[in-house]
Amino acid sequence: MKGPPPVAEWRLQQQGISAPLGDDPAATVRHLLAVQAQDYYGSLWAVGLRTAGAREADVERAIAERRIVRTWPMRGTLHLVAPEDTRWMLTLMASRAIARDRARQERDFGLDARTTGRCAEVITRLLEGDGRMTRGALYEALAERGIDTEGQRGLHILGRLAHEGVICQGPREGKQPTFVLLDEWIPRTAPLDRDEALAELGRRYFAGHGPATMQDLAWWSGLTVRDAQTALEGAKPALSHHDHDGARYWFIASAEGAAPVAPAVHLLPPFDEYLVGYKDRSAMLDAAHNRQVVGINGLVSPSLIVDGRVGALWKRTLGRQGATLALTPLRPLRKADRPALARAAKRYGEFIGQPVALDAG
């Protein structure tokens, strides 16, 4: 009996990198449950990479049409999520970020419950009626009403209200994100109790990121190991597992025995789920290159994947004639990989709507 493919190769397939998940950007996001998105254009490409024929404008249109929501559901970090997943994820996971930051916000910024409640009331009045405002416009409006937003205080106000489910981000105005009222932006959904939410988290994480371990789930969600164990237990009826090198890897049962795919080259954006989605990245990243790919500040660099592993970093420069992608190899690129690299660059150029030139270093 043929065994399962290597972990990295399997993840490439399950995440929709080696073969697209479909042709709908919103369905791609739903499959992954959440796509890290503090780098806006990188998150668009993360979705486009996994969606057949998608262009940058297609992903932005799905955000503007409210089929994808950009908000802070976990780890205090911006993500793209499906509308129907937004509220239960905020309730389950964003509360940890609120609890973590509450004492510091009260001490350093005077954001106690009464003050944040007033901020919520003011911003609700400003945005109600399907309104949308940029961060700068909100800061000006808050200041006019006697609410200080200087320094980092404004960011903490908006972040707190996003975590509490008052606001989320809407479509961009030029290059600036706007903020909208969550309850006006997307339909209300029936709440899940905590055990139901944990089980849903487990099922969806392992469906979109498997094969992965329980520790990977805890890292990705920002929940405690105990909560991750509960999520795994609730999801087990839908899961299978594979033991490898002393670790137990879980995946959605329907993916068992997935056929290996041909090795290829892939251009991943910064903070891509292929790297961010796991506590243990050893299947995809050599230990010697870890600090070059994942900075001490948590920045995950744009990466070139060769045979499932990070082989180079890349940086985009836009010019009048198109885009240049400059590679910084972490190991020598093989001559045999050049055609696949050219195809990956061409696909990226199609996505952004510009010709792409490669500078392979």
Backbone hydrogen bonds in HBPLUS format (Angstrom, degrees):
<---DONOR---> <-ACCEPTOR-->    atom                        ^
c    i                          cat <-CA-CA->   ^        H-A-AA   ^      H-
h    n   atom  resd res      DA  || num        DHA   H-A  angle D-A-AA Bond
n    s   type  num  typ     dist DA aas  dist angle  dist       angle   num
A0010-TRP N   A0006-PRO O   2.91 MM   4  6.08 159.5  1.95 159.8 166.5     1
A0011-ARG N   A0007-VAL O   2.87 MM   4  6.12 158.4  1.92 155.0 160.7     2
A0012-LEU N   A0008-ALA O   2.97 MM   4  6.25 155.4  2.03 149.5 156.1     3
A0013-GLN N   A0009-GLU O   3.22 MM   4  6.51 149.7  2.32 140.5 147.8     4
A0014-GLN N   A0010-TRP O   2.89 MM   4  6.20 168.2  1.90 156.6 159.4     5
A0015-GLN N   A0011-ARG O   2.85 MM   4  5.82 155.8  1.91 151.5 156.7     6
A0017-ILE N   A0012-LEU O   2.88 MM   5  5.08 144.4  2.00 161.9 166.1     7
A0018-SER N   A0012-LEU O   3.16 MM   6  5.38 164.9  2.18 116.1 119.6     8
A0016-GLY N   A0013-GLN O   3.08 MM   3  5.25 155.6  2.14 105.1 112.7     9
A0021-LEU N   A0050-ARG O   2.90 MM  29  5.92 162.4  1.93 155.3 153.8    10
A0052-ALA N   A0022-GLY O   2.69 MM  30  5.77 150.2  1.78 163.0 161.2    11
A0027-ALA N   A0024-ASP O   3.08 MM   3  5.31 120.9  2.45 104.0 118.2    12
A0028-THR N   A0024-ASP O   3.12 MM   4  6.47 148.8  2.22 151.7 161.1    13
A0029-VAL N   A0025-PRO O   3.12 MM   4  6.46 159.3  2.16 151.5 155.3    14
A0030-ARG N   A0026-ALA O   2.99 MM   4  6.22 158.8  2.03 145.9 152.2    15
A0031-HIS N   A0027-ALA O   2.94 MM   4  6.12 152.4  2.02 144.9 151.4    16
A0032-LEU N   A0028-THR O   3.19 MM   4  6.51 156.0  2.26 149.1 154.4    17
A0033-LEU N   A0029-VAL O   2.94 MM   4  5.94 122.6  2.28 142.2 158.1    18
A0033-LEU N   A0030-ARG O   3.23 MM   3  4.86 140.2  2.39  92.3 103.6    19
A0035-VAL N   A0080-LEU O   2.99 MM  45  5.00 148.7  2.09 136.4 145.8    20
A0080-LEU N   A0035-VAL O   2.78 MM  45  5.00 150.7  1.86 136.8 146.1    21
A0037-ALA N   A0078-LEU O   2.79 MM  41  5.12 170.7  1.80 131.9 129.4    22
A0043-SER N   A0039-ASP O   2.88 MM   4  6.11 151.6  1.97 155.7 163.6    23
A0044-LEU N   A0040-TYR O   3.13 MM   4  6.51 149.1  2.23 147.4 156.1    24
A0045-TRP N   A0041-TYR O   3.15 MM   4  6.43 157.7  2.21 144.5 149.5    25
A0046-ALA N   A0042-GLY O   2.88 MM   4  6.15 147.8  1.98 145.5 155.5    26
A0047-VAL N   A0043-SER O   3.19 MM   4  6.43 151.5  2.27 144.4 149.4    27
A0048-GLY N   A0044-LEU O   2.87 MM   4  6.12 164.1  1.89 147.8 153.2    28
A0049-LEU N   A0045-TRP O   2.70 MM   4  5.66 161.7  1.74 154.2 156.7    29
A0050-ARG N   A0047-VAL O   3.12 MM   3  5.46 136.4  2.31 105.5 116.6    30
A0051-THR N   A0048-GLY O   3.12 MM   3  5.01 165.3  2.14 105.8 110.2    31
A0054-ALA N   A0051-THR O   3.28 MM   3  5.62 172.0  2.29 127.0 127.2    32
A0058-ASP N   A0055-ARG O   2.88 MM   3  5.19 131.3  2.12 105.1 118.9    33
A0059-VAL N   A0055-ARG O   3.36 MM   4  6.87 150.6  2.46 154.1 160.9    34
A0056-GLU N   A0351-PHE O   2.88 MM 295  5.51 163.7  1.90 147.6 142.1    35
A0060-GLU N   A0056-GLU O   3.09 MM   4  6.41 165.5  2.11 154.0 158.3    36
A0061-ARG N   A0057-ALA O   2.85 MM   4  5.91 146.9  1.96 139.0 148.4    37
A0062-ALA N   A0058-ASP O   3.08 MM   4  6.34 149.0  2.18 139.9 147.5    38
A0063-ILE N   A0059-VAL O   3.15 MM   4  6.52 144.8  2.28 144.1 153.3    39
A0064-ALA N   A0060-GLU O   2.92 MM   4  6.23 163.1  1.95 151.5 155.9    40
A0065-GLU N   A0061-ARG O   2.78 MM   4  5.94 144.8  1.90 147.7 157.6    41
A0067-ARG N   A0062-ALA O   2.88 MM   5  5.18 147.5  1.98 167.2 169.2    42
A0066-ARG N   A0063-ILE O   3.05 MM   3  5.12 159.3  2.09 106.6 111.5    43
A0069-VAL N   A0081-VAL O   2.80 MM  12  5.28 174.9  1.80 165.7 166.9    44
A0081-VAL N   A0069-VAL O   2.84 MM  12  5.28 156.0  1.90 149.8 158.0    45
A0169-GLN N   A0070-ARG O   3.05 MM  99  5.47 160.0  2.09 171.5 174.5    46
A0071-THR N   A0079-HIS O   3.02 MM   8  5.64 152.1  2.10 161.4 165.2    47
A0079-HIS N   A0071-THR O   2.72 MM   8  5.64 154.8  1.78 166.4 174.5    48
A0077-THR N   A0074-MET O   3.08 MM   3  6.16 172.5  2.09 134.5 135.0    49
A0085-ASP N   A0082-ALA O   3.03 MM   3  5.33 147.9  2.14 109.7 119.5    50
A0086-THR N   A0083-PRO O   3.25 MM   3  5.34 151.9  2.33 103.2 111.3    51
A0089-MET N   A0085-ASP O   3.20 MM   4  6.13 153.5  2.27 148.4 155.9    52
A0090-LEU N   A0086-THR O   3.01 MM   4  6.20 157.8  2.06 149.3 155.7    53
A0091-THR N   A0087-ARG O   2.92 MM   4  6.12 166.9  1.94 153.9 157.4    54
A0092-LEU N   A0088-TRP O   2.98 MM   4  6.00 156.6  2.03 139.7 146.2    55
A0093-MET N   A0089-MET O   2.85 MM   4  5.78 170.2  1.86 153.2 156.4    56
A0094-ALA N   A0090-LEU O   3.04 MM   4  4.74 127.5  2.32 112.2 127.2    57
A0096-ARG N   A0093-MET O   3.10 MM   3  5.73 148.3  2.21 113.8 121.3    58
A0097-ALA N   A0094-ALA O   2.99 MM   3  5.23 122.1  2.34 102.5 116.8    59
A0098-ILE N   A0094-ALA O   3.07 MM   4  6.47 155.8  2.13 152.6 159.8    60
A0099-ALA N   A0095-SER O   2.95 MM   4  6.16 166.2  1.97 147.6 150.9    61
A0100-ARG N   A0096-ARG O   2.90 MM   4  6.01 153.7  1.97 142.3 150.1    62
A0101-ASP N   A0097-ALA O   3.01 MM   4  6.13 152.6  2.09 146.4 152.3    63
A0102-ARG N   A0098-ILE O   2.90 MM   4  5.73 129.1  2.16 149.7 161.9    64
A0105-GLN N   A0101-ASP O   2.90 MM   4  6.02 162.4  1.93 162.5 168.4    65
A0106-GLU N   A0102-ARG O   2.99 MM   4  6.21 155.1  2.05 153.1 159.4    66
A0107-ARG N   A0103-ALA O   2.93 MM   4  6.09 163.4  1.96 149.7 154.7    67
A0108-ASP N   A0104-ARG O   2.77 MM   4  5.70 171.2  1.78 155.6 158.4    68
A0109-PHE N   A0105-GLN O   3.03 MM   4  5.13 142.5  2.17 121.2 131.6    69
A0111-LEU N   A0105-GLN O   3.06 MM   6  5.40 174.2  2.07 126.0 124.1    70
A0110-GLY N   A0106-GLU O   3.17 MM   4  4.46 132.2  2.41 110.8 115.2    71
A0116-THR N   A0112-ASP O   2.95 MM   4  6.19 173.4  1.95 166.2 167.9    72
A0117-GLY N   A0113-ALA O   2.93 MM   4  5.94 146.6  2.04 139.3 149.0    73
A0118-ARG N   A0114-ARG O   3.03 MM   4  6.33 150.0  2.12 142.9 150.3    74
A0119-CYS N   A0115-THR O   2.93 MM   4  6.26 159.8  1.97 151.9 157.7    75
A0120-ALA N   A0116-THR O   2.91 MM   4  6.12 154.9  1.97 144.9 151.4    76
A0121-GLU N   A0117-GLY O   3.03 MM   4  6.31 153.6  2.11 144.7 151.5    77
A0122-VAL N   A0118-ARG O   2.93 MM   4  6.22 165.8  1.95 158.2 161.1    78
A0123-ILE N   A0119-CYS O   2.93 MM   4  6.08 173.2  1.93 155.8 158.0    79
A0124-THR N   A0120-ALA O   2.93 MM   4  5.94 153.2  2.00 143.0 150.9    80
A0125-ARG N   A0121-GLU O   3.08 MM   4  6.33 157.7  2.13 146.8 152.1    81
A0126-LEU N   A0122-VAL O   2.98 MM   4  6.28 152.2  2.06 147.7 156.2    82
A0127-LEU N   A0123-ILE O   3.00 MM   4  6.14 148.9  2.09 148.9 155.7    83
A0128-GLU N   A0124-THR O   2.85 MM   4  5.65 136.7  2.04 148.3 157.2    84
A0131-GLY N   A0127-LEU O   2.76 MM   4  4.41 146.5  1.87 155.1 151.1    85
A0133-MET N   A0179-PHE O   3.22 MM  46  5.42 152.4  2.30 138.8 145.9    86
A0179-PHE N   A0133-MET O   2.71 MM  46  5.42 149.4  1.80 141.0 148.2    87
A0138-LEU N   A0134-THR O   2.97 MM   4  6.23 157.3  2.03 151.4 157.9    88
A0139-TYR N   A0135-ARG O   2.90 MM   4  6.18 157.5  1.95 153.7 160.0    89
A0140-GLU N   A0136-GLY O   3.05 MM   4  6.32 159.0  2.09 148.0 153.1    90
A0141-ALA N   A0137-ALA O   2.98 MM   4  6.20 161.2  2.02 147.2 152.5    91
A0142-LEU N   A0138-LEU O   2.85 MM   4  6.03 157.9  1.89 152.7 158.7    92
A0143-ALA N   A0139-TYR O   2.89 MM   4  6.07 161.1  1.93 149.1 154.5    93
A0144-GLU N   A0140-GLU O   2.97 MM   4  6.21 152.7  2.04 147.2 154.3    94
A0145-ARG N   A0142-LEU O   2.97 MM   3  5.14 139.2  2.14 100.4 112.8    95
A0147-ILE N   A0142-LEU O   2.92 MM   5  5.13 163.2  1.95 141.3 138.3    96
A0146-GLY N   A0143-ALA O   3.02 MM   3  5.05 157.7  2.07 111.6 111.6    97
A0153-ARG N   A0150-GLU O   3.09 MM   3  5.77 149.6  2.19 140.0 139.1    98
A0156-HIS N   A0152-GLN O   3.09 MM   4  6.40 156.9  2.15 153.8 160.4    99
A0157-ILE N   A0153-ARG O   2.92 MM   4  6.23 149.2  2.02 149.6 158.6   100
A0158-LEU N   A0154-GLY O   3.03 MM   4  6.31 171.4  2.04 158.3 158.4   101
A0159-GLY N   A0155-LEU O   2.84 MM   4  5.93 159.7  1.89 147.1 154.0   102
A0160-ARG N   A0156-HIS O   2.91 MM   4  5.88 158.0  1.96 139.9 145.8   103
A0161-LEU N   A0157-ILE O   3.08 MM   4  6.33 163.4  2.11 151.1 155.3   104
A0162-ALA N   A0158-LEU O   2.91 MM   4  6.09 145.6  2.03 146.0 155.8   105
A0163-HIS N   A0159-GLY O   2.94 MM   4  6.17 162.1  1.97 150.6 155.1   106
A0164-GLU N   A0160-ARG O   2.99 MM   4  6.23 142.3  2.14 141.9 152.7   107
A0166-VAL N   A0161-LEU O   2.85 MM   5  5.26 155.7  1.91 170.1 165.2   108
A0165-GLY N   A0162-ALA O   3.03 MM   3  5.11 158.1  2.07 104.7 111.4   109
A0182-LEU N   A0166-VAL O   3.07 MM  16  5.73 155.6  2.13 120.8 128.2   110
A0168-CYS N   A0180-VAL O   3.05 MM  12  5.68 148.4  2.15 148.3 155.6   111
A0180-VAL N   A0168-CYS O   2.95 MM  12  5.68 163.4  1.98 159.4 163.3   112
A0170-GLY N   A0178-THR O   2.82 MM   8  5.16 159.0  1.86 123.7 130.6   113
A0173-GLU N   A0176-GLN O   2.70 MM   3  5.19 163.1  1.73 161.9 164.0   114
A0176-GLN N   A0173-GLU O   3.03 MM   3  5.19 165.3  2.05 125.9 126.2   115
A0184-GLU N   A0181-LEU O   3.08 MM   3  5.40 137.9  2.26 106.0 117.7   116
A0185-TRP N   A0181-LEU O   2.87 MM   4  5.99 144.2  2.00 152.0 163.7   117
A0186-ILE N   A0182-LEU O   3.17 MM   4  6.22 166.0  2.19 159.7 158.3   118
A0197-ALA N   A0193-ASP O   2.87 MM   4  6.10 160.3  1.90 160.5 167.1   119
A0198-LEU N   A0194-ARG O   2.90 MM   4  6.13 158.2  1.95 151.9 157.6   120
A0199-ALA N   A0195-ASP O   3.00 MM   4  6.18 162.4  2.03 147.2 151.8   121
A0200-GLU N   A0196-GLU O   2.93 MM   4  6.14 158.0  1.97 147.9 154.3   122
A0201-LEU N   A0197-ALA O   2.86 MM   4  6.06 157.1  1.91 147.0 153.7   123
A0202-GLY N   A0198-LEU O   2.92 MM   4  6.22 161.7  1.95 151.7 155.9   124
A0203-ARG N   A0199-ALA O   2.96 MM   4  6.23 169.5  1.97 154.8 156.9   125
A0204-ARG N   A0200-GLU O   2.95 MM   4  6.02 170.5  1.96 154.4 157.5   126
A0205-TYR N   A0201-LEU O   2.86 MM   4  5.88 161.7  1.89 153.2 158.7   127
A0206-PHE N   A0202-GLY O   3.14 MM   4  6.20 174.6  2.15 152.2 153.8   128
A0207-ALA N   A0203-ARG O   2.97 MM   4  6.04 140.5  2.13 139.8 151.4   129
A0208-GLY N   A0204-ARG O   3.03 MM   4  6.13 156.6  2.09 146.0 150.8   130
A0209-HIS N   A0205-TYR O   2.73 MM   4  5.65 148.3  1.83 154.1 163.8   131
A0210-GLY N   A0206-PHE O   2.95 MM   4  4.37 136.1  2.15 109.3 116.4   132
A0212-ALA N   A0250-TRP O   3.02 MM  38  5.34 149.3  2.12 136.6 144.5   133
A0250-TRP N   A0212-ALA O   2.69 MM  38  5.34 174.6  1.69 150.1 148.7   134
A0216-ASP N   A0213-THR O   3.11 MM   3  5.07 122.3  2.45  93.4 107.7   135
A0217-LEU N   A0213-THR O   3.13 MM   4  6.54 154.8  2.20 147.3 153.4   136
A0218-ALA N   A0214-MET O   3.01 MM   4  6.37 156.2  2.07 148.9 155.0   137
A0219-TRP N   A0215-GLN O   3.02 MM   4  6.25 161.9  2.05 146.8 151.2   138
A0220-TRP N   A0216-ASP O   2.89 MM   4  6.08 173.6  1.90 157.6 159.4   139
A0221-SER N   A0217-LEU O   2.97 MM   4  5.98 167.0  1.98 154.0 157.2   140
A0222-GLY N   A0218-ALA O   2.98 MM   4  5.78 139.8  2.15 139.7 149.6   141
A0228-ALA N   A0224-THR O   2.92 MM   4  6.24 158.1  1.96 150.5 157.3   142
A0229-GLN N   A0225-VAL O   2.86 MM   4  6.10 151.3  1.94 149.0 156.5   143
A0230-THR N   A0226-ARG O   3.01 MM   4  6.32 153.7  2.08 146.0 153.1   144
A0231-ALA N   A0227-ASP O   2.84 MM   4  6.14 155.6  1.90 150.6 157.6   145
A0232-LEU N   A0228-ALA O   2.91 MM   4  6.14 156.1  1.97 146.3 152.6   146
A0233-GLU N   A0229-GLN O   2.91 MM   4  6.17 161.5  1.94 149.3 154.3   147
A0234-GLY N   A0230-THR O   2.96 MM   4  6.19 159.6  2.00 149.8 154.9   148
A0235-ALA N   A0231-ALA O   3.04 MM   4  6.19 137.5  2.23 140.3 151.6   149
A0235-ALA N   A0232-LEU O   3.10 MM   3  5.07 127.2  2.39  94.9 109.0   150
A0236-LYS N   A0232-LEU O   2.97 MM   4  5.98 127.2  2.26 148.5 161.5   151
A0238-ALA N   A0235-ALA O   2.89 MM   3  5.81 156.6  1.95 135.7 141.4   152
A0239-LEU N   A0236-LYS O   2.94 MM   3  4.88 161.7  1.97 110.3 116.4   153
A0253-ALA N   A0238-ALA O   2.90 MM  15  5.83 175.7  1.90 147.3 145.9   154
A0240-SER N   A0251-PHE O   2.89 MM  11  5.61 160.7  1.93 163.6 169.5   155
A0251-PHE N   A0240-SER O   3.03 MM  11  5.61 154.7  2.10 155.3 156.0   156
A0242-HIS N   A0249-TYR O   2.77 MM   7  5.15 146.4  1.88 144.3 155.4   157
A0249-TYR N   A0242-HIS O   2.83 MM   7  5.15 170.9  1.84 146.9 148.7   158
A0244-HIS N   A0247-ALA O   2.86 MM   3  5.40 162.7  1.89 158.5 163.8   159
A0247-ALA N   A0244-HIS O   2.96 MM   3  5.40 163.8  1.99 119.2 124.6   160
A0255-ALA N   A0252-ILE O   2.88 MM   3  5.63 160.6  1.92 125.4 131.8   161
A0256-GLU N   A0253-ALA O   3.11 MM   3  5.51 169.5  2.12 117.1 119.9   162
A0258-ALA N   A0255-ALA O   3.12 MM   3  5.52 133.2  2.35 145.1 138.2   163
A0266-HIS N   A0305-ILE O   2.97 MM  39  5.04 152.0  2.05 137.7 146.1   164
A0305-ILE N   A0266-HIS O   2.81 MM  39  5.04 169.5  1.82 154.2 157.3   165
A0268-LEU N   A0303-SER O   2.78 MM  35  5.16 168.5  1.79 174.6 170.7   166
A0303-SER N   A0268-LEU O   3.10 MM  35  5.16 134.1  2.32 123.3 136.3   167
A0271-PHE N   A0300-VAL O   3.03 MM  29  4.87 144.4  2.17 120.8 131.7   168
A0275-LEU N   A0272-ASP O   3.00 MM   3  5.79 153.2  2.08 121.3 127.6   169
A0276-VAL N   A0272-ASP O   2.83 MM   4  5.91 176.6  1.83 157.5 156.8   170
A0277-GLY N   A0273-GLU O   2.95 MM   4  4.76 147.2  2.05 117.8 125.0   171
A0284-MET N   A0281-ARG O   2.93 MM   3  5.58 152.1  2.01 119.3 127.4   172
A0285-LEU N   A0281-ARG O   2.89 MM   4  5.79 137.1  2.07 153.5 165.6   173
A0310-VAL N   A0284-MET O   2.81 MM  26  6.17 152.9  1.88 173.3 172.3   174
A0289-HIS N   A0286-ASP O   2.95 MM   3  5.46 151.3  2.04 113.9 122.5   175
A0290-ASN N   A0287-ALA O   3.24 MM   3  5.13 163.9  2.27 103.5 108.4   176
A0292-GLN N   A0289-HIS O   3.09 MM   3  5.35 127.4  2.38 104.4 118.4   177
A0293-VAL N   A0289-HIS O   3.16 MM   4  6.40 144.9  2.29 154.8 164.8   178
A0293-VAL N   A0290-ASN O   3.18 MM   3  5.35 129.5  2.45  99.6 112.3   179
A0294-VAL N   A0290-ASN O   2.78 MM   4  5.82 170.9  1.78 164.0 167.2   180
A0301-SER N   A0293-VAL O   2.89 MM   8  5.30 168.1  1.90 160.1 163.0   181
A0295-GLY N   A0299-LEU O   2.80 MM   4  5.07 157.6  1.85 154.1 154.0   182
A0298-GLY N   A0295-GLY O   2.94 MM   3  5.24 159.5  1.98 115.8 118.0   183
A0314-TRP N   A0302-PRO O   3.25 MM  12  5.69 149.3  2.35 127.3 129.3   184
A0304-LEU N   A0312-ALA O   2.75 MM   8  4.98 165.5  1.77 146.0 144.1   185
A0311-GLY N   A0304-LEU O   2.78 MM   7  5.68 171.2  1.79 167.5 170.6   186
A0306-VAL N   A0309-ARG O   2.80 MM   3  5.41 162.3  1.83 162.4 158.6   187
A0309-ARG N   A0306-VAL O   3.08 MM   3  5.41 168.4  2.10 117.5 118.6   188
A0330-LEU N   A0311-GLY O   2.88 MM  19  5.41 172.4  1.88 134.2 135.0   189
A0313-LEU N   A0328-THR O   2.97 MM  15  5.04 160.2  2.01 130.9 135.2   190
A0328-THR N   A0313-LEU O   2.79 MM  15  5.04 158.5  1.84 143.2 145.3   191
A0315-LYS N   A0326-ALA O   2.97 MM  11  5.30 142.1  2.12 137.5 149.4   192
A0326-ALA N   A0315-LYS O   2.91 MM  11  5.30 161.1  1.95 157.8 156.2   193
A0317-THR N   A0324-THR O   2.88 MM   7  5.16 150.5  1.97 147.6 156.8   194
A0324-THR N   A0317-THR O   2.82 MM   7  5.16 158.3  1.87 148.8 156.3   195
A0319-GLY N   A0322-GLY O   2.71 MM   3  5.24 158.0  1.76 159.9 167.8   196
A0322-GLY N   A0319-GLY O   3.24 MM   3  5.24 162.7  2.27 103.3 108.5   197
A0323-ALA N   A0355-PRO O   2.88 MM  32  6.26 167.9  1.90 166.8 168.0   198
A0357-ALA N   A0323-ALA O   2.80 MM  34  6.27 158.6  1.84 156.4 163.3   199
A0325-LEU N   A0357-ALA O   2.85 MM  32  6.25 162.3  1.88 167.0 173.1   200
A0359-ASP N   A0325-LEU O   2.82 MM  34  5.89 165.2  1.84 153.9 149.2   201
A0327-LEU N   A0359-ASP O   2.76 MM  32  6.08 167.2  1.78 167.3 166.5   202
A0337-ASP N   A0334-ARG O   2.98 MM   3  5.34 149.5  2.07 107.6 116.7   203
A0338-ARG N   A0335-LYS O   3.17 MM   3  5.52 159.4  2.22 110.6 116.8   204
A0341-LEU N   A0337-ASP O   2.95 MM   4  6.17 153.5  2.02 154.5 163.2   205
A0342-ALA N   A0338-ARG O   2.90 MM   4  6.14 157.3  1.96 153.4 159.0   206
A0343-ARG N   A0339-PRO O   3.00 MM   4  6.31 151.7  2.08 144.9 152.6   207
A0344-ALA N   A0340-ALA O   2.94 MM   4  6.20 154.4  2.01 145.9 152.8   208
A0345-ALA N   A0341-LEU O   2.96 MM   4  6.22 157.6  2.01 150.9 156.7   209
A0346-LYS N   A0342-ALA O   2.93 MM   4  6.12 152.8  2.01 144.1 151.9   210
A0347-ARG N   A0343-ARG O   2.92 MM   4  6.17 159.0  1.97 149.3 154.5   211
A0348-TYR N   A0344-ALA O   3.04 MM   4  6.28 155.4  2.10 144.2 150.7   212
A0349-GLY N   A0345-ALA O   2.92 MM   4  6.18 156.5  1.98 146.9 153.4   213
A0350-GLU N   A0346-LYS O   2.92 MM   4  6.24 151.8  2.00 149.6 157.2   214
A0351-PHE N   A0347-ARG O   3.01 MM   4  6.28 149.3  2.11 143.7 152.1   215
A0352-ILE N   A0348-TYR O   3.04 MM   4  6.41 160.2  2.08 157.2 160.3   216
A0353-GLY N   A0349-GLY O   2.81 MM   4  5.73 121.9  2.15 138.3 153.7   217
A0354-GLN N   A0349-GLY O   3.03 MM   5  5.13 146.8  2.14 141.5 146.3   218
